[in-house]
Each structure stands twice: as structure tokens, then as C-alpha cells.
């Protein structure tokens, strides 16, 4: 007989896998208007189940979870030389952010540097 915590862990683990799969396959994080209600509807979860799945994935909250995907997307674009002929503003919007200011703040939070400095360090690794 399973005890309640084992069932909860199993459900949370499965919901976390479903959440990651949704984000990877649909890239819904690129939608700058993405919200909790949309994800709950898409996955058929309630708010507490979604929160548990996000915490299981070591994110503090929905915004951090989404923003981590967005920052990782912007890093991929930077590494693919996106900024050679585009602006930081364009990079921010292509990564799902509503503004350059929020992009800079969130990028700094996750990467401890600005997007421009990140690009320069990757372009010239010795810097």
C-alpha cells in the first residue's frame, strides 16, 4: 500500500516531466503574455499541483521557471551569433520578455552578468 507522500511525489514528478515537455516542445515561454492560467489549462492541473511541479524542478515560482527558459533561449541565440546583426532589444523580445529592462534584470539574476558581457566573454573567452 502506497502512503500519501509517495503518491504525492509520484504525481509531482510526473507533472514536472509533463511541464518540462510542454515547455521544450511548444516553446510557450516565448509568449510574452504567458500566464499561470494557460499552463494550468494546458496540463489539466490545479494551482497547487503546478506549484509543486515547479518546486520539484528547483524553481522558486512560476515566473522564475519561465524566465529561466527565456534566459536559456537568449543564451542559445547569443551563442548562435544572433547579436552580430541584431540588437539587445530584439534579443529580449525574441526570448519572450516584455522589455529590455526586465530582460537585463532577469539575465543578471540567472547568469550574473549582462547579455552584452556574456556575448563578449563567449566571443573572447579570455576576457
C-alpha positions in Angstrom: 0.0 0.0 0.0 1.4 3.4 -1.0 1.5 6.1 1.6 0.2 9.5 0.7 3.7 11.1 0.4 4.8 8.5 -2.1 1.7 9.1 -4.3 2.3 12.9 -4.0 5.9 12.5 -5.0 5.0 10.3 -8.0 2.3 12.7 -9.2 4.6 15.7 -8.7 7.4 14.0 -10.6 5.0 13.1 -13.5 3.6 16.6 -13.5 7.1 18.1 -13.6 8.0 15.9 -16.6 4.8 17.0 -18.4 5.6 20.7 -17.6 9.2 20.4 -18.9 8.0 18.5 -22.0 5.4 21.2 -22.7 8.0 24.0 -22.4 10.6 22.2 -24.5 8.2 21.1 -27.3 6.0 24.1 -27.6 8.4 26.9 -26.5 5.4 28.6 -24.9 7.8 30.6 -22.7 8.5 32.7 -25.8 5.0 34.1 -25.5 5.4 37.3 -23.5 1.9 37.1 -22.3 2.2 33.6 -20.9 0.5 33.1 -17.5 -0.2 30.5 -14.9 -3.8 30.0 -16.0 -2.7 29.0 -19.5 -0.3 26.4 -18.2 -2.9 25.0 -15.8 -5.4 24.7 -18.6 -2.9 23.1 -21.0 -1.7 20.5 -18.4 -5.1 20.0 -16.6 -3.6 20.8 -13.3 -4.7 23.0 -10.4 -2.6 25.8 -9.0 -1.2 23.7 -6.1 -0.2 20.9 -8.5 1.6 23.3 -10.8 3.4 25.0 -7.9 4.5 21.6 -6.6 5.8 20.6 -10.0 7.7 23.9 -10.3 9.3 23.5 -6.9 10.2 19.9 -7.8 12.2 21.3 -10.6 14.1 23.6 -8.2 12.4 26.8 -9.2 11.0 29.2 -6.7 7.9 30.2 -8.6 6.2 30.3 -12.0 8.0 33.5 -13.1 11.4 32.1 -12.2 10.6 28.9 -14.0 9.5 30.7 -17.2 12.3 33.2 -17.0 15.0 30.6 -16.7 13.7 29.1 -20.0 13.8 32.5 -21.6 17.3 33.3 -20.4 18.5 29.9 -21.7 16.8 30.7 -25.0 18.6 34.0 -25.2 21.9 32.3 -24.4 21.4 29.9 -27.3 20.7 32.8 -29.6 23.8 34.7 -28.4 25.9 31.6 -28.9 24.4 31.3 -32.4 25.7 34.8 -33.1 22.3 36.4 -33.0 23.7 39.7 -31.8 26.1 40.1 -34.7 23.3 41.7 -36.7 20.5 42.3 -34.1 20.1 44.4 -31.0 19.8 43.5 -27.4 16.2 44.8 -27.6 15.4 42.4 -30.4 17.1 39.6 -28.4 14.9 40.4 -25.4 11.7 40.3 -27.4 12.7 37.2 -29.3 13.3 35.5 -25.9 9.8 36.3 -24.6 10.5 39.3 -22.5 8.2 42.4 -22.4 11.0 44.9 -22.0 14.8 45.3 -22.2 14.8 46.3 -18.6 13.2 43.1 -17.4 15.4 41.1 -19.7 18.6 42.7 -18.2 17.4 42.2 -14.7 16.4 38.6 -15.2 19.5 37.8 -17.3 21.7 39.2 -14.5 19.8 37.1 -11.9 20.4 33.8 -13.7 23.8 34.5 -15.3 25.4 37.0 -13.0 26.3 39.2 -16.0 24.7 41.3 -18.7 23.8 39.9 -22.1 26.5 42.1 -23.7 29.2 41.0 -21.4 28.1 37.4 -21.7 28.4 37.7 -25.5 31.9 39.3 -25.2 33.1 36.6 -22.9 31.9 33.9 -25.3 33.3 35.7 -28.3 36.7 36.2 -26.5 36.9 33.5 -23.8 40.0 35.1 -22.1 38.1 38.3 -21.1 
